[in-house]
Amino acid sequence: PKARLRALQQARERSPFFVPLSFSSWQVIMKLTSFLPKKNVLVGIRARDKEGAIREILEALKERGALSRAASEGFDVDRLFGELMAREAQGSTGLGSSVGYPHTRVEGFEEFLLAVATAPNGVEYDTPDGRPVKLILMAVVPPEKNSLLLGVMACLSRLVAKEDIRDRLVRATDRG
């Protein structure tokens, strides 16, 4: 137990994106990075509105090869952008406290795709508190991975509810 705790503390010190997460009735410690390769972390996006931010994230994921790994043929930036915006039309995924969580379930998508973007200058996002979003957590999943999406969403929500962790993520200067 002491060695495990020491290893967790060392990992947390090395990366602002390392966070121990737990699922409801059974406790599991996992690295956020197990769902989040470094290429899916964008530091300092430039977009100033929700649509621009979602498109900028998708374009970066495409350039870094993350979309081709997670999706079969026919899933280009425009299609995924349309799916995410259709979800936004049902209700904003702005959580408040400077956090946005655009997500959608897409038939035919092959893997759980998670991306994190920081926007230190803020993105207009239609949040309950009216504040600009500075941390964007994007997820695209196939419908059959819905329970995984819900579990990760719950954990991420608890995580970003802590102001010190949110601030640490937004201030990150690299993807490490």
C-alpha positions as CSV (number, residue, x, y, z in Angstrom):
1,P,0.0,0.0,0.0
2,K,2.7,2.5,0.9
3,A,4.7,1.7,-2.3
4,R,1.5,2.2,-4.4
5,L,0.7,5.5,-2.7
6,R,4.3,6.7,-3.3
7,A,4.0,5.7,-7.0
8,L,0.7,7.5,-7.4
9,Q,2.2,10.7,-5.8
10,Q,5.2,10.5,-8.1
11,A,3.0,10.1,-11.1
12,R,0.8,13.0,-10.1
13,E,3.9,15.2,-9.7
14,R,5.2,14.3,-13.2
15,S,2.0,15.1,-15.1
16,P,-1.0,17.4,-14.6
17,F,-3.1,14.9,-16.6
18,F,-2.5,12.0,-14.1
19,V,-5.5,11.6,-11.9
20,P,-6.7,8.6,-9.8
21,L,-10.3,7.9,-10.7
22,S,-12.8,5.6,-9.1
23,F,-16.0,4.0,-10.3
24,S,-19.1,3.8,-8.0
25,S,-19.3,0.5,-6.0
26,W,-15.9,-0.9,-6.9
27,Q,-12.7,1.1,-6.6
28,V,-10.4,1.2,-9.5
29,I,-7.4,3.5,-9.8
30,M,-6.6,4.3,-13.3
31,K,-4.6,6.8,-15.2
32,L,-6.6,9.3,-17.2
33,T,-3.8,8.8,-19.7
34,S,-5.0,5.2,-20.3
35,F,-7.8,6.8,-22.2
36,L,-5.9,9.9,-23.2
37,P,-2.8,9.5,-25.3
38,K,-0.6,12.6,-25.4
39,K,-1.5,13.2,-29.0
40,N,-5.1,13.8,-27.8
41,V,-4.1,16.6,-25.5
42,L,-4.1,20.1,-27.0
43,V,-2.6,23.0,-25.0
44,G,-3.7,26.5,-25.7
45,I,-6.3,26.3,-28.5
46,R,-7.0,29.6,-30.3
47,A,-10.7,29.3,-31.1
48,R,-13.0,31.8,-29.3
49,D,-16.4,30.1,-29.8
50,K,-17.7,26.6,-29.2
51,E,-18.0,25.6,-32.9
52,G,-14.5,26.9,-33.7
53,A,-13.1,25.0,-30.6
54,I,-14.8,21.7,-31.5
55,R,-13.5,22.0,-35.1
56,E,-10.0,23.0,-34.0
57,I,-9.8,19.9,-31.7
58,L,-11.1,17.6,-34.5
59,E,-8.6,19.0,-37.0
60,A,-5.7,18.5,-34.6
61,L,-6.9,14.9,-33.8
62,K,-7.0,14.2,-37.6
63,E,-3.5,15.7,-38.1
64,R,-2.1,13.6,-35.3
65,G,-3.7,10.4,-36.6
66,A,-6.1,9.9,-33.7
67,L,-9.2,9.9,-35.8
68,S,-7.9,7.2,-38.3
69,R,-7.0,5.0,-35.3
70,A,-10.4,5.4,-33.6
71,A,-12.8,5.4,-36.6
72,S,-13.3,3.4,-39.7
73,E,-13.5,4.9,-43.2
74,G,-16.1,7.6,-43.6
75,F,-15.5,9.4,-40.4
76,D,-13.9,12.7,-41.4
77,V,-13.8,15.9,-39.4
78,D,-17.0,17.3,-41.0
79,R,-19.0,14.2,-40.1
80,L,-17.8,14.1,-36.5
81,F,-18.3,17.9,-36.3
82,G,-21.9,17.4,-37.4
83,E,-22.5,14.6,-34.9
84,L,-21.1,16.7,-32.0
85,M,-23.1,19.8,-33.1
86,A,-26.3,17.7,-33.4
87,R,-25.7,16.7,-29.7
88,E,-25.1,20.3,-28.8
89,A,-28.5,21.2,-30.4
90,Q,-30.1,18.9,-27.9
91,G,-28.6,20.9,-25.1
92,S,-25.3,22.6,-24.4
93,T,-22.6,20.4,-23.0
94,G,-21.1,23.4,-21.1
95,L,-20.9,22.3,-17.5
96,G,-20.1,25.6,-15.9
97,S,-17.0,26.4,-13.9
98,S,-15.1,27.0,-17.2
99,V,-15.6,23.4,-18.4
100,G,-17.2,22.1,-21.6
101,Y,-17.7,18.4,-22.4
102,P,-18.8,18.0,-26.0
103,H,-19.6,14.3,-26.5
104,T,-21.6,12.0,-28.7
105,R,-22.4,8.4,-29.4
106,V,-21.8,7.5,-33.1
107,E,-22.9,4.3,-34.8
108,G,-20.0,2.7,-36.6
109,F,-17.3,4.5,-34.6
110,E,-14.8,1.9,-33.4
111,E,-13.2,3.1,-30.2
112,F,-13.5,5.4,-27.3
113,L,-12.0,8.7,-28.3
114,L,-11.2,11.1,-25.5
115,A,-9.4,14.5,-26.0
116,V,-8.6,17.3,-23.7
117,A,-8.0,20.9,-24.8
118,T,-7.1,23.9,-22.8
119,A,-8.1,27.4,-23.8
120,P,-6.5,29.9,-21.4
121,N,-8.2,32.8,-23.1
122,G,-11.6,31.3,-22.9
123,V,-14.2,30.0,-25.4
124,E,-17.8,31.3,-25.5
125,Y,-19.7,28.1,-24.9
126,D,-23.2,28.6,-23.5
127,T,-22.6,27.4,-20.0
128,P,-25.0,27.5,-17.1
129,D,-22.9,30.1,-15.2
130,G,-22.2,32.2,-18.4
131,R,-18.4,31.9,-17.9
132,P,-16.2,31.1,-20.9
133,V,-14.8,27.6,-21.1
134,K,-11.1,27.1,-20.5
135,L,-11.0,23.3,-20.3
136,I,-12.7,21.1,-23.0
137,L,-13.1,17.4,-22.6
138,M,-14.3,15.8,-25.8
139,A,-15.5,12.2,-26.2
140,V,-16.8,10.3,-29.2
141,V,-17.8,6.7,-28.7
142,P,-19.8,3.9,-30.3
143,P,-23.2,3.3,-28.7
144,E,-22.0,-0.1,-27.3
145,K,-19.4,1.7,-25.2
146,N,-22.1,3.9,-23.5
147,S,-21.4,2.5,-20.0
148,L,-17.7,3.3,-20.4
149,L,-18.6,6.8,-21.5
150,L,-20.9,7.3,-18.5
151,G,-18.3,6.0,-16.1
152,V,-15.6,8.3,-17.5
153,M,-18.0,11.3,-17.6
154,A,-18.8,10.7,-14.0
155,C,-15.2,10.5,-13.0
156,L,-14.2,13.5,-15.1
157,S,-17.1,15.5,-13.6
158,R,-15.9,14.8,-10.1
159,L,-12.3,15.6,-11.1
160,V,-13.0,19.0,-12.7
161,A,-15.4,20.0,-9.9
162,K,-12.2,20.6,-7.9
163,E,-11.0,24.1,-8.7
164,D,-7.4,23.5,-8.0
165,I,-7.2,20.6,-10.4
166,R,-9.1,22.5,-13.1
167,D,-6.7,25.4,-12.7
168,R,-3.7,23.1,-12.8
169,L,-4.9,21.6,-16.1
170,V,-5.7,24.9,-17.7
171,R,-2.2,26.3,-16.7
172,A,-0.4,23.3,-18.2
173,T,2.1,24.4,-20.8
174,D,2.8,21.0,-22.4
175,R,1.0,17.7,-23.0
176,G,3.0,15.8,-20.4
